[in-house]
């Protein structure tokens, strides 16, 4: 079968479905987030990570984790592809220096020296 390719859904199709899911659920996302029974353990684990320097948060959503990172970082840049999620995160983080960026390319490589690695 020289010259033929198996038809595989493009990554952009999957990405667009994911973005659509979070766009549609932004208003209700915090309720589901807060009802998770394991949240106290996750918050504790995040608190134990040696977060400092310039932090890049990928897929920040409504800013639930952003608010736990901001006081520990020299600078904090939060990325998300859903503008509805970012609108909530920006409101939650009003008064901080957190930089928010709407991007679908959250998994693209980050150049060396742009952010500090977390080692735990």
Secondary structure as the mmCIF struct_conf table of DSSP 4:
data_model
#
loop_
_struct_conf.conf_type_id
_struct_conf.id
_struct_conf.beg_label_comp_id
_struct_conf.beg_label_asym_id
_struct_conf.beg_label_seq_id
_struct_conf.end_label_comp_id
_struct_conf.end_label_asym_id
_struct_conf.end_label_seq_id
TURN_TY1_P TURN_TY1_P1 UNK A 2 UNK A 3
HELX_RH_AL_P HELX_RH_AL_P1 UNK A 11 UNK A 35
TURN_TY1_P TURN_TY1_P2 UNK A 37 UNK A 38
HELX_RH_AL_P HELX_RH_AL_P2 UNK A 39 UNK A 48
BEND BEND1 UNK A 49 UNK A 49
BEND BEND2 UNK A 53 UNK A 53
STRN STRN1 UNK A 54 UNK A 57
BEND BEND3 UNK A 58 UNK A 59
TURN_TY1_P TURN_TY1_P3 UNK A 61 UNK A 62
BEND BEND4 UNK A 63 UNK A 63
TURN_TY1_P TURN_TY1_P4 UNK A 64 UNK A 65
HELX_RH_AL_P HELX_RH_AL_P3 UNK A 66 UNK A 69
TURN_TY1_P TURN_TY1_P5 UNK A 70 UNK A 72
BEND BEND5 UNK A 74 UNK A 74
STRN STRN2 UNK A 75 UNK A 80
BEND BEND6 UNK A 81 UNK A 81
HELX_RH_AL_P HELX_RH_AL_P4 UNK A 83 UNK A 92
TURN_TY1_P TURN_TY1_P6 UNK A 93 UNK A 95
BEND BEND7 UNK A 96 UNK A 96
STRN STRN3 UNK A 99 UNK A 102
BEND BEND8 UNK A 104 UNK A 104
TURN_TY1_P TURN_TY1_P7 UNK A 106 UNK A 107
BEND BEND9 UNK A 108 UNK A 108
HELX_LH_PP_P HELX_LH_PP_P1 UNK A 109 UNK A 111
TURN_TY1_P TURN_TY1_P8 UNK A 112 UNK A 113
BEND BEND10 UNK A 114 UNK A 115
HELX_LH_PP_P HELX_LH_PP_P2 UNK A 116 UNK A 118
#
